[in-house]
Amino acid sequence: MYLIVGLGNPEPEYSKTRHNMGFDVINKISEKFGIDVTKQKFQGLYGTGSIEGEKVILVKPQTYMNLSGECVRPFVDFYKIKLENIIIIYDDIDIPTGITKIRKKGGAGTHNGMKSVVTEFPHIRIGTGATTKINNLVDYVINKVSDEEYSKLETGILKGAEAVETIIKDGIDLAMNRLN
């Protein structure tokens, strides 16, 4: 069983923002595999289904980004998910827009949402990087983006969904070799 968590903010005004890349990837996976992510549990929206013959739980924490761990930890404990079968998806301003990176495990860096989650499991980072210096990081990640920029972000969203499928089908090492 895999727990696949996309980080984001739950309110409608945060849709189409850089900080909701995790939610957007979960939405793509949900659509492709017909997994309805509307049930509520542990301060999150979730749905269960199958990808590549493996049972999966897709989760969108409703705690707001910086408290995502308050949703993730109860899912891990309740379903007794092995750490290597947890995949966290989130935005990363240190990666160019639209680029996706997979890591086996690692630190949270400057990402407050990841700081609230244990980080010793696979994660997929969707690039939202700025080409110029960012004066106000909060505004940068939560402000709406233009249609033009969102089309670039969609490349990363699609690649993030592909990364989840590849990790489940072929393992994290092959996914990293193919997609990083």
PyRosetta script that sets phi, psi and omega in degrees:
from pyrosetta import init, pose_from_sequence

init()
pose = pose_from_sequence("MYLIVGLGNPEPEYSKTRHNMGFDVINKISEKFGIDVTKQKFQGLYGTGSIEGEKVILVKPQTYMNLSGECVRPFVDFYKIKLENIIIIYDDIDIPTGITKIRKKGGAGTHNGMKSVVTEFPHIRIGTGATTKINNLVDYVINKVSDEEYSKLETGILKGAEAVETIIKDGIDLAMNRLN")
pose.set_psi(1, 137.7)
pose.set_omega(1, 178.5)
pose.set_phi(2, -114.8)
pose.set_psi(2, 140.6)
pose.set_omega(2, 171.4)
pose.set_phi(3, -107.6)
pose.set_psi(3, 117.6)
pose.set_omega(3, -177.5)
pose.set_phi(4, -115.9)
pose.set_psi(4, 115.2)
pose.set_omega(4, -172.9)
pose.set_phi(5, -117.9)
pose.set_psi(5, 124.8)
pose.set_omega(5, 173.6)
pose.set_phi(6, -104.0)
pose.set_psi(6, 124.4)
pose.set_omega(6, -179.2)
pose.set_phi(7, -86.4)
pose.set_psi(7, 145.5)
pose.set_omega(7, 179.5)
pose.set_phi(8, -179.5)
pose.set_psi(8, -171.4)
pose.set_omega(8, 176.3)
pose.set_phi(9, -114.5)
pose.set_psi(9, 138.2)
pose.set_omega(9, -168.7)
pose.set_phi(10, -78.0)
pose.set_psi(10, -19.2)
pose.set_omega(10, -174.0)
pose.set_phi(11, -77.0)
pose.set_psi(11, 148.0)
pose.set_omega(11, -178.9)
pose.set_phi(12, -57.4)
pose.set_psi(12, -30.8)
pose.set_omega(12, -178.9)
pose.set_phi(13, -66.8)
pose.set_psi(13, -12.4)
pose.set_omega(13, 178.7)
pose.set_phi(14, -93.8)
pose.set_psi(14, -4.7)
pose.set_omega(14, 176.9)
pose.set_phi(15, -67.3)
pose.set_psi(15, 150.9)
pose.set_omega(15, -178.2)
pose.set_phi(16, 60.1)
pose.set_psi(16, 38.8)
pose.set_omega(16, 172.5)
pose.set_phi(17, -120.1)
pose.set_psi(17, 162.2)
pose.set_omega(17, -179.5)
pose.set_phi(18, -63.6)
pose.set_psi(18, -33.6)
pose.set_omega(18, -175.0)
pose.set_phi(19, -73.6)
pose.set_psi(19, -9.0)
pose.set_omega(19, -177.6)
pose.set_phi(20, -105.0)
pose.set_psi(20, 21.6)
pose.set_omega(20, 179.6)
pose.set_phi(21, -58.9)
pose.set_psi(21, -37.3)
pose.set_omega(21, 178.5)
pose.set_phi(22, -62.1)
pose.set_psi(22, -44.7)
pose.set_omega(22, 177.0)
pose.set_phi(23, -61.4)
pose.set_psi(23, -41.9)
pose.set_omega(23, -177.9)
pose.set_phi(24, -64.2)
pose.set_psi(24, -37.8)
pose.set_omega(24, 177.0)
pose.set_phi(25, -66.8)
pose.set_psi(25, -43.5)
pose.set_omega(25, 177.2)
pose.set_phi(26, -58.9)
pose.set_psi(26, -41.2)
pose.set_omega(26, 178.5)
pose.set_phi(27, -61.2)
pose.set_psi(27, -40.8)
pose.set_omega(27, 178.5)
pose.set_phi(28, -65.0)
pose.set_psi(28, -43.9)
pose.set_omega(28, 179.2)
pose.set_phi(29, -64.1)
pose.set_psi(29, -44.4)
pose.set_omega(29, 179.2)
pose.set_phi(30, -56.5)
pose.set_psi(30, -45.9)
pose.set_omega(30, -179.5)
pose.set_phi(31, -65.0)
pose.set_psi(31, -47.2)
pose.set_omega(31, -176.2)
pose.set_phi(32, -64.7)
pose.set_psi(32, -40.1)
pose.set_omega(32, -173.8)
pose.set_phi(33, -104.4)
pose.set_psi(33, 6.4)
pose.set_omega(33, 176.6)
pose.set_phi(34, 63.8)
pose.set_psi(34, 38.7)
pose.set_omega(34, 179.5)
pose.set_phi(35, -103.8)
pose.set_psi(35, 113.1)
pose.set_omega(35, -178.4)
pose.set_phi(36, -79.1)
pose.set_psi(36, 117.2)
pose.set_omega(36, -177.1)
pose.set_phi(37, -102.5)
pose.set_psi(37, 71.8)
pose.set_omega(37, -176.7)
pose.set_phi(38, -132.0)
pose.set_psi(38, -8.0)
pose.set_omega(38, 177.7)
pose.set_phi(39, -73.2)
pose.set_psi(39, 154.7)
pose.set_omega(39, -180.0)
pose.set_phi(40, -117.7)
pose.set_psi(40, 133.5)
pose.set_omega(40, 177.3)
pose.set_phi(41, -164.9)
pose.set_psi(41, 144.0)
pose.set_omega(41, 173.6)
pose.set_phi(42, 50.6)
pose.set_psi(42, 42.9)
pose.set_omega(42, 178.7)
pose.set_phi(43, 61.3)
pose.set_psi(43, 34.0)
pose.set_omega(43, 178.4)
pose.set_phi(44, -147.3)
pose.set_psi(44, 159.9)
pose.set_omega(44, 169.0)
pose.set_phi(45, -94.3)
pose.set_psi(45, 137.6)
pose.set_omega(45, -178.5)
pose.set_phi(46, -147.7)
pose.set_psi(46, 165.7)
pose.set_omega(46, 174.4)
pose.set_phi(47, -152.5)
pose.set_psi(47, 152.6)
pose.set_omega(47, 179.7)
pose.set_phi(48, -117.1)
pose.set_psi(48, 150.6)
pose.set_omega(48, 179.5)
pose.set_phi(49, -173.8)
pose.set_psi(49, -154.6)
pose.set_omega(49, -176.3)
pose.set_phi(50, -137.0)
pose.set_psi(50, 138.4)
pose.set_omega(50, 173.1)
pose.set_phi(51, -132.7)
pose.set_psi(51, 125.3)
pose.set_omega(51, 179.8)
pose.set_phi(52, 52.2)
pose.set_psi(52, 37.4)
pose.set_omega(52, 177.8)
pose.set_phi(53, 78.7)
pose.set_psi(53, 1.7)
pose.set_omega(53, 179.6)
pose.set_phi(54, -104.2)
pose.set_psi(54, 138.1)
pose.set_omega(54, 174.8)
pose.set_phi(55, -70.4)
pose.set_psi(55, 136.3)
pose.set_omega(55, 179.4)
pose.set_phi(56, -132.8)
pose.set_psi(56, 152.3)
pose.set_omega(56, 170.3)
pose.set_phi(57, -120.4)
pose.set_psi(57, 119.1)
pose.set_omega(57, 175.5)
pose.set_phi(58, -94.8)
pose.set_psi(58, 133.2)
pose.set_omega(58, -176.1)
pose.set_phi(59, -132.8)
pose.set_psi(59, 137.7)
pose.set_omega(59, 170.0)
pose.set_phi(60, -123.3)
pose.set_psi(60, 100.4)
pose.set_omega(60, 179.6)
pose.set_phi(61, -56.5)
pose.set_psi(61, 140.2)
pose.set_omega(61, 179.3)
pose.set_phi(62, -107.2)
pose.set_psi(62, 20.1)
pose.set_omega(62, -176.1)
pose.set_phi(63, -90.8)
pose.set_psi(63, -0.5)
pose.set_omega(63, -167.4)
pose.set_phi(64, 75.0)
pose.set_psi(64, 153.8)
pose.set_omega(64, -169.7)
pose.set_phi(65, -49.7)
pose.set_psi(65, -51.1)
pose.set_omega(65, -170.6)
pose.set_phi(66, -69.7)
pose.set_psi(66, -10.0)
pose.set_omega(66, 179.4)
pose.set_phi(67, -117.8)
pose.set_psi(67, 22.9)
pose.set_omega(67, -175.8)
pose.set_phi(68, -55.6)
pose.set_psi(68, -33.7)
pose.set_omega(68, 180.0)
pose.set_phi(69, -60.0)
pose.set_psi(69, -27.5)
pose.set_omega(69, 179.0)
pose.set_phi(70, -66.2)
pose.set_psi(70, -20.5)
pose.set_omega(70, 175.5)
pose.set_phi(71, -95.2)
pose.set_psi(71, -42.9)
pose.set_omega(71, -173.6)
pose.set_phi(72, -65.8)
pose.set_psi(72, -48.8)
pose.set_omega(72, -175.4)
pose.set_phi(73, -55.5)
pose.set_psi(73, -47.4)
pose.set_omega(73, 178.7)
pose.set_phi(74, -61.0)
pose.set_psi(74, -35.9)
pose.set_omega(74, 176.3)
pose.set_phi(75, -63.7)
pose.set_psi(75, -45.2)
pose.set_omega(75, 179.7)
pose.set_phi(76, -59.9)
pose.set_psi(76, -47.7)
pose.set_omega(76, -178.0)
pose.set_phi(77, -67.5)
pose.set_psi(77, -45.6)
pose.set_omega(77, -175.8)
pose.set_phi(78, -65.0)
pose.set_psi(78, -44.7)
pose.set_omega(78, -177.1)
pose.set_phi(79, -92.8)
pose.set_psi(79, 0.4)
pose.set_omega(79, 179.4)
pose.set_phi(80, 50.6)
pose.set_psi(80, 53.1)
pose.set_omega(80, -178.8)
pose.set_phi(81, -79.7)
pose.set_psi(81, 131.1)
pose.set_omega(81, 175.3)
pose.set_phi(82, -68.8)
pose.set_psi(82, 142.2)
pose.set_omega(82, -176.5)
pose.set_phi(83, -55.4)
pose.set_psi(83, -37.4)
pose.set_omega(83, -179.2)
pose.set_phi(84, -71.2)
pose.set_psi(84, -9.6)
pose.set_omega(84, 178.4)
pose.set_phi(85, -105.0)
pose.set_psi(85, 18.3)
pose.set_omega(85, 174.6)
pose.set_phi(86, -108.0)
pose.set_psi(86, 129.0)
pose.set_omega(86, 178.1)
pose.set_phi(87, -124.0)
pose.set_psi(87, 121.0)
pose.set_omega(87, 178.7)
pose.set_phi(88, -107.0)
pose.set_psi(88, 134.5)
pose.set_omega(88, -178.3)
pose.set_phi(89, -120.5)
pose.set_psi(89, 129.3)
pose.set_omega(89, -177.4)
pose.set_phi(90, -156.4)
pose.set_psi(90, 167.1)
pose.set_omega(90, 179.6)
pose.set_phi(91, -80.2)
pose.set_psi(91, 153.4)
pose.set_omega(91, 178.5)
pose.set_phi(92, -144.2)
pose.set_psi(92, 115.6)
pose.set_omega(92, -178.6)
pose.set_phi(93, -74.4)
pose.set_psi(93, -11.0)
pose.set_omega(93, -179.9)
pose.set_phi(94, -88.0)
pose.set_psi(94, 1.2)
pose.set_omega(94, 177.9)
pose.set_phi(95, -115.1)
pose.set_psi(95, 137.3)
pose.set_omega(95, -180.0)
pose.set_phi(96, -55.9)
pose.set_psi(96, 147.7)
pose.set_omega(96, -178.3)
pose.set_phi(97, -52.9)
pose.set_psi(97, 129.0)
pose.set_omega(97, 176.1)
pose.set_phi(98, 87.1)
pose.set_psi(98, -7.8)
pose.set_omega(98, 178.5)
pose.set_phi(99, -89.0)
pose.set_psi(99, 142.6)
pose.set_omega(99, 179.7)
pose.set_phi(100, -117.4)
pose.set_psi(100, 137.6)
pose.set_omega(100, 178.2)
pose.set_phi(101, -127.9)
pose.set_psi(101, 137.7)
pose.set_omega(101, 177.9)
pose.set_phi(102, -110.9)
pose.set_psi(102, 137.7)
pose.set_omega(102, 175.0)
pose.set_phi(103, -131.7)
pose.set_psi(103, 145.2)
pose.set_omega(103, 177.0)
pose.set_phi(104, -66.5)
pose.set_psi(104, -42.6)
pose.set_omega(104, 177.5)
pose.set_phi(105, -169.8)
pose.set_psi(105, 170.0)
pose.set_omega(105, 179.5)
pose.set_phi(106, 159.9)
pose.set_psi(106, -178.6)
pose.set_omega(106, -176.6)
pose.set_phi(107, -79.6)
pose.set_psi(107, 172.0)
pose.set_omega(107, -177.1)
pose.set_phi(108, -84.3)
pose.set_psi(108, -16.6)
pose.set_omega(108, -175.8)
pose.set_phi(109, 61.4)
pose.set_psi(109, -131.8)
pose.set_omega(109, -179.5)
pose.set_phi(110, -93.2)
pose.set_psi(110, 5.2)
pose.set_omega(110, -173.6)
pose.set_phi(111, -85.6)
pose.set_psi(111, 108.0)
pose.set_omega(111, -177.0)
pose.set_phi(112, -64.8)
pose.set_psi(112, -33.0)
pose.set_omega(112, 177.2)
pose.set_phi(113, -62.3)
pose.set_psi(113, -41.1)
pose.set_omega(113, 178.4)
pose.set_phi(114, -73.1)
pose.set_psi(114, -28.1)
pose.set_omega(114, 177.8)
pose.set_phi(115, -62.7)
pose.set_psi(115, -27.1)
pose.set_omega(115, -179.1)
pose.set_phi(116, -86.1)
pose.set_psi(116, -3.7)
pose.set_omega(116, -178.4)
pose.set_phi(117, -116.3)
pose.set_psi(117, 141.9)
pose.set_omega(117, 172.7)
pose.set_phi(118, -58.3)
pose.set_psi(118, 138.2)
pose.set_omega(118, -172.1)
pose.set_phi(119, -109.3)
pose.set_psi(119, 11.2)
pose.set_omega(119, -176.9)
pose.set_phi(120, -89.6)
pose.set_psi(120, 48.1)
pose.set_omega(120, 176.2)
pose.set_phi(121, -151.6)
pose.set_psi(121, 168.8)
pose.set_omega(121, -176.4)
pose.set_phi(122, -59.2)
pose.set_psi(122, 143.9)
pose.set_omega(122, 172.7)
pose.set_phi(123, -143.2)
pose.set_psi(123, 151.7)
pose.set_omega(123, -179.3)
pose.set_phi(124, -118.0)
pose.set_psi(124, 124.5)
pose.set_omega(124, -178.0)
pose.set_phi(125, -109.1)
pose.set_psi(125, 129.6)
pose.set_omega(125, 179.0)
pose.set_phi(126, -102.7)
pose.set_psi(126, 120.0)
pose.set_omega(126, -175.9)
pose.set_phi(127, -67.2)
pose.set_psi(127, 130.6)
pose.set_omega(127, 174.9)
pose.set_phi(128, -131.1)
pose.set_psi(128, 22.7)
pose.set_omega(128, -171.4)
pose.set_phi(129, -57.7)
pose.set_psi(129, 146.2)
pose.set_omega(129, 178.9)
pose.set_phi(130, -90.0)
pose.set_psi(130, 149.7)
pose.set_omega(130, 177.4)
pose.set_phi(131, -91.3)
pose.set_psi(131, -10.2)
pose.set_omega(131, 176.7)
pose.set_phi(132, -127.7)
pose.set_psi(132, 169.7)
pose.set_omega(132, 179.6)
pose.set_phi(133, -63.1)
pose.set_psi(133, 136.5)
pose.set_omega(133, 179.7)
pose.set_phi(134, -96.2)
pose.set_psi(134, 118.8)
pose.set_omega(134, 179.3)
pose.set_phi(135, -82.6)
pose.set_psi(135, -37.9)
pose.set_omega(135, -179.1)
pose.set_phi(136, -126.7)
pose.set_psi(136, 97.5)
pose.set_omega(136, -175.4)
pose.set_phi(137, -60.4)
pose.set_psi(137, -41.7)
pose.set_omega(137, -178.9)
pose.set_phi(138, -60.2)
pose.set_psi(138, -50.0)
pose.set_omega(138, 179.1)
pose.set_phi(139, -60.1)
pose.set_psi(139, -40.4)
pose.set_omega(139, -178.5)
pose.set_phi(140, -60.0)
pose.set_psi(140, -44.1)
pose.set_omega(140, -174.9)
pose.set_phi(141, -83.3)
pose.set_psi(141, -24.1)
pose.set_omega(141, -176.8)
pose.set_phi(142, -105.6)
pose.set_psi(142, -6.1)
pose.set_omega(142, 176.9)
pose.set_phi(143, -78.3)
pose.set_psi(143, 148.3)
pose.set_omega(143, 176.5)
pose.set_phi(144, -60.7)
pose.set_psi(144, 148.5)
pose.set_omega(144, 177.4)
pose.set_phi(145, -106.1)
pose.set_psi(145, 160.2)
pose.set_omega(145, 177.8)
pose.set_phi(146, -69.2)
pose.set_psi(146, 162.8)
pose.set_omega(146, 176.3)
pose.set_phi(147, -61.1)
pose.set_psi(147, -36.9)
pose.set_omega(147, 179.8)
pose.set_phi(148, -63.4)
pose.set_psi(148, -47.3)
pose.set_omega(148, 179.4)
pose.set_phi(149, -67.6)
pose.set_psi(149, -38.6)
pose.set_omega(149, -179.3)
pose.set_phi(150, -62.5)
pose.set_psi(150, -33.6)
pose.set_omega(150, 177.5)
pose.set_phi(151, -64.3)
pose.set_psi(151, -33.6)
pose.set_omega(151, 174.6)
pose.set_phi(152, -69.5)
pose.set_psi(152, -40.8)
pose.set_omega(152, 178.3)
pose.set_phi(153, -64.1)
pose.set_psi(153, -33.7)
pose.set_omega(153, 179.7)
pose.set_phi(154, -60.7)
pose.set_psi(154, -30.2)
pose.set_omega(154, 175.6)
pose.set_phi(155, -60.0)
pose.set_psi(155, -44.5)
pose.set_omega(155, 177.4)
pose.set_phi(156, -67.7)
pose.set_psi(156, -36.8)
pose.set_omega(156, 179.1)
pose.set_phi(157, -63.2)
pose.set_psi(157, -46.6)
pose.set_omega(157, 179.1)
pose.set_phi(158, -63.8)
pose.set_psi(158, -41.0)
pose.set_omega(158, 178.7)
pose.set_phi(159, -66.2)
pose.set_psi(159, -36.6)
pose.set_omega(159, 177.1)
pose.set_phi(160, -63.4)
pose.set_psi(160, -42.7)
pose.set_omega(160, 177.3)
pose.set_phi(161, -63.9)
pose.set_psi(161, -40.8)
pose.set_omega(161, 176.9)
pose.set_phi(162, -63.3)
pose.set_psi(162, -38.6)
pose.set_omega(162, 179.8)
pose.set_phi(163, -62.0)
pose.set_psi(163, -42.3)
pose.set_omega(163, 178.5)
pose.set_phi(164, -59.8)
pose.set_psi(164, -48.8)
pose.set_omega(164, -179.6)
pose.set_phi(165, -60.8)
pose.set_psi(165, -41.6)
pose.set_omega(165, -179.3)
pose.set_phi(166, -68.2)
pose.set_psi(166, -39.8)
pose.set_omega(166, 177.5)
pose.set_phi(167, -60.3)
pose.set_psi(167, -45.5)
pose.set_omega(167, -178.4)
pose.set_phi(168, -67.2)
pose.set_psi(168, -41.2)
pose.set_omega(168, -176.8)
pose.set_phi(169, -75.2)
pose.set_psi(169, -46.5)
pose.set_omega(169, -169.2)
pose.set_phi(170, -118.1)
pose.set_psi(170, -6.0)
pose.set_omega(170, -179.1)
pose.set_phi(171, 96.3)
pose.set_psi(171, 159.8)
pose.set_omega(171, -175.2)
pose.set_phi(172, -65.2)
pose.set_psi(172, -39.5)
pose.set_omega(172, -177.5)
pose.set_phi(173, -63.6)
pose.set_psi(173, -46.6)
pose.set_omega(173, 178.1)
pose.set_phi(174, -65.7)
pose.set_psi(174, -38.2)
pose.set_omega(174, 177.9)
pose.set_phi(175, -61.1)
pose.set_psi(175, -43.8)
pose.set_omega(175, 179.6)
pose.set_phi(176, -64.7)
pose.set_psi(176, -42.1)
pose.set_omega(176, 179.6)
pose.set_phi(177, -63.2)
pose.set_psi(177, -40.3)
pose.set_omega(177, -177.2)
pose.set_phi(178, -78.5)
pose.set_psi(178, -37.5)
pose.set_omega(178, -167.1)
pose.set_phi(179, -109.5)
pose.set_psi(179, -17.9)
pose.set_omega(179, 179.9)
pose.set_phi(180, -77.4)
pose.dump_pdb("model.pdb")
